[in-house]
């Protein structure tokens, strides 16, 4: 098909402007991720709260419960049927840091890797990408107004105290929206969907895992996320999605691009994080249609 000179020039200008916006957004959002990672967010710490206020509360949560969990409801349109918000996305704000305050992180642009600066590793603390990456992904989806319910949980590192608090007191919220799928963004690596988890400490001690997600849904989600080869993890431990087993039909945990969690050597591969973000958006858009 022939295109006029004017249309070619307009298209070139549009593509150039779009790419500039994409680069600018990626640079600014990466800056936000590095800032989140600079906070030592030990469970219940002052630094955790400061990070929440700076990066989550500024987005105006729909609801904050008595435990400090933040919920956002992004509807398809003002007049949309609330019972069609089938996706619940989960992350947690706390880490296993033993001390409070700030830490210095570094970004290797050539390799696309985020890690602690060398001098920080002597403190034997973690990077905190578990679960800063989940936080960041949900923040990006909220900013893009991707329809769904988003829960930022406190106390996941204490076997899900925050999510269990929300479940026990506010499950009716989720049922009123018709939630079917609970998707935690809180697993290491890439290409992995967790289908089995421990539901309680007692189950952990007994070594008794529960299937919380069907293979069919896990494969469907993995395909949208661009995972290849797909790894269905049947040896999951626990994350907040397990708390909603019995409320949502499918409760999964998704690999989001961090590695060696809870260690000073913890790191993030930004390409894997962006793959997760783009895949989640593609999945949501397909669900809307």
PyMOL commands that set and color helices and strands:
alter all, ss='L'
color gray80, all
select helices_A, chain A and resi 5-37+46-55+57-59+82-84+118-123+129-143+156-158+161-177+201-206+215-225+240-244+270-288
alter helices_A, ss='H'
color red, helices_A
select strands_A, chain A and resi 63-64+70-74+87-92+105-108+113-116+148-153+181-188+192-194+196-197+210-211+231-233+250-259+267-269
alter strands_A, ss='S'
color yellow, strands_A
deselect
rebuild
show_as cartoon
